[in-house]
Amino acid sequence: MSPNEHARSYADAARLLEAVGDALEQACRSAIRARGAAWLALAGGRTPLPVYARLARTAFDGRIDALPTDERCVPHDHPACNLRQLRTAFGDSPAMRLHPITRADGDVAASLALAQATLAERPGDFDAVLLGMGADGHIASLFPGAANLAQGMAPGSGIDALATVPDPLPPEAPFARISLTLPRLLRAREIHLVVTGEEKRAVLQRVLREPQGGLPVCGLLQAPSPPPIRIHWSP
Ligand SMILES: O=C1O[C@H](COP(=O)(O)O)[C@@H](O)[C@H](O)[C@H]1O
């Protein structure tokens, strides 16, 4: 299945966020119908936060467990903490249970152990994964210049999460990270890649036209036998 077939452009971010919100809501409802609960991996960063706020207003007849696709190794009350942003966006939504993948103090080694334990406790496929993308082509915290990128991308590695240091460090969030690996992210019933703005669109168009080996987003879009991957773009 080519992700091209599923790339959708929207007139504006509001429409994109509504469509992605609808898709996540449907994924949760199907999962709850089938298994009594839904299991999600959700991007941090700024782009998808309104989707989460919309999902938080939906009444679900069951539980949703979710974790961040990646986390910055900072204390949980730090403004750059993805979990903090997710908690704020979901507010006190009764259905939602958010699982941290870092320790409250942001310690890297202890956080990696926590992420691995959390993923080992819940080995099932995600019902949906929502990914953002950086203008450098990173997804989750799989960064193009990281020394251990290959470990994060390797299919069948059996590694669910890794600690990594982006190189160069992004100035807006210059921290070590914990990230789910590509093979763990791919264990999903559906994946939504949410991208806004012209700069990121140019990156996407380039990788869809001609794959750029070293870019993590390319690894996602070129993965063999992936689950359905839907690309959503708006200005
Ligand atoms: O560092 C991160 O960046 C990406 C993209 O974030 P955005 O603010 O440009 O939407 C995000 O998907 C990832 O979870 C985050 O940790």
Ligand as a Chemical Component Dictionary entry (heavy atoms), coordinates in Angstrom:
data_LIG
# 
_chem_comp.id                   LIG 
_chem_comp.type                 NON-POLYMER 
_chem_comp.pdbx_formal_charge   0 
_chem_comp.three_letter_code    LIG 
# 
loop_
_chem_comp_atom.comp_id 
_chem_comp_atom.atom_id 
_chem_comp_atom.alt_atom_id 
_chem_comp_atom.type_symbol 
_chem_comp_atom.charge 
_chem_comp_atom.model_Cartn_x 
_chem_comp_atom.model_Cartn_y 
_chem_comp_atom.model_Cartn_z 
_chem_comp_atom.pdbx_ordinal 
LIG O1 O1 O 0 10.343 17.033 19.068 1  
LIG C1 C1 C 0 9.290  16.663 18.593 2  
LIG O2 O2 O 0 8.962  17.064 17.328 3  
LIG C2 C2 C 0 7.941  16.428 16.545 4  
LIG C3 C3 C 0 7.315  17.527 15.679 5  
LIG O3 O3 O 0 6.808  18.550 16.551 6  
LIG P1 P1 P 0 6.006  19.838 16.047 7  
LIG O4 O4 O 0 5.996  20.776 17.232 8  
LIG O5 O5 O 0 6.748  20.401 14.870 9  
LIG O6 O6 O 0 4.620  19.373 15.700 10 
LIG C4 C4 C 0 6.912  15.711 17.402 11 
LIG O7 O7 O 0 6.083  14.906 16.592 12 
LIG C5 C5 C 0 7.594  14.899 18.498 13 
LIG O8 O8 O 0 6.659  14.160 19.247 14 
LIG C6 C6 C 0 8.338  15.877 19.375 15 
LIG O9 O9 O 0 8.921  15.299 20.523 16 
# 
loop_
_chem_comp_bond.comp_id 
_chem_comp_bond.atom_id_1 
_chem_comp_bond.atom_id_2 
_chem_comp_bond.value_order 
_chem_comp_bond.pdbx_ordinal 
LIG O1 C1 DOUB 1  
LIG C1 O2 SING 2  
LIG C1 C6 SING 3  
LIG O2 C2 SING 4  
LIG C2 C3 SING 5  
LIG C2 C4 SING 6  
LIG C3 O3 SING 7  
LIG O3 P1 SING 8  
LIG P1 O4 DOUB 9  
LIG P1 O5 SING 10 
LIG P1 O6 SING 11 
LIG C4 O7 SING 12 
LIG C4 C5 SING 13 
LIG C5 O8 SING 14 
LIG C5 C6 SING 15 
LIG C6 O9 SING 16 
# 
